[in-house]
Amino acid sequence: MVITCRNAVDLIPDYLSASISASAAVPFGTHINGCADCAAILRTYRKTIELTRGFLHRQDLALRPDGNFSCHETGSDSFQLTR
């Protein structure tokens, strides 16, 4: 299986969530290891996740001690801030 840059970018979320198929994992890894552009996109995805988690963690710590706000997942890809 040959992975193009477009295929590799499409597979990044599956790779990061460990849900990439076994048949795509090796070709994906081979492509990422040989393609500087796709490797950079993968690093960007990882950094975005890291920064978002850090932001949400800081917000959680900043808002909870005074009891005014809490952040709840809405079941979609968004969050709802409630009093």
C-alpha positions in Angstrom: 0.0 0.0 0.0 1.4 3.4 -1.0 0.5 6.3 1.2 0.3 9.8 -0.4 0.7 13.0 1.6 -3.1 13.5 1.4 -3.6 9.9 2.7 -1.1 10.4 5.5 -2.7 13.7 6.7 -6.1 12.0 6.7 -4.7 9.2 8.8 -3.1 11.4 11.4 -6.1 11.6 13.8 -6.4 7.8 13.6 -2.7 7.4 14.3 -2.8 9.7 17.3 -5.8 8.0 18.8 -4.3 4.6 18.2 -7.1 3.6 16.0 -5.2 3.4 12.7 -5.8 0.1 10.9 -3.0 -2.5 11.0 -2.9 -2.5 7.2 -2.2 1.3 7.2 0.1 1.6 10.2 3.3 0.5 8.5 2.9 2.4 5.3 1.8 5.5 7.3 5.0 5.2 9.4 7.2 4.7 6.4 5.6 7.8 4.7 6.0 9.9 7.9 9.6 8.9 8.3 10.4 9.8 4.7 8.4 12.9 4.3 9.5 16.0 6.1 6.3 17.9 5.3 4.0 15.2 6.7 6.3 14.8 9.7 5.9 18.5 10.4 2.1 18.3 10.1 2.1 15.4 12.6 4.3 17.4 15.0 1.8 20.3 14.6 -1.1 18.0 15.4 0.7 16.7 18.5 1.6 20.2 19.7 -2.0 21.4 19.2 -3.3 18.6 21.3 -0.7 19.2 24.0 -1.4 23.0 24.1 -5.2 22.4 24.1 -5.0 20.0 27.0 -2.7 22.4 28.9 -5.1 25.3 28.3 -8.1 23.3 29.4 -6.2 22.1 32.5 -5.2 25.6 33.4 -8.8 26.9 32.8 -10.1 24.0 35.0 -7.8 24.9 37.8 -8.4 28.6 37.5 -12.2 28.4 37.4 -13.0 25.7 39.9 -11.5 27.0 43.2 -14.0 29.9 43.3 -16.9 27.6 42.3 -18.3 30.0 39.7 -17.8 28.0 36.5 -17.3 24.4 35.3 -16.6 23.1 31.9 -18.6 20.2 30.5 -18.3 18.1 27.4 -21.5 18.4 25.3 -21.0 15.1 23.6 -19.9 16.7 20.4 -16.5 18.3 19.6 -17.4 21.4 21.7 -17.6 22.3 25.4 -20.2 24.2 27.3 -19.3 26.6 30.1 -21.9 26.7 32.8 -22.4 28.6 36.1 
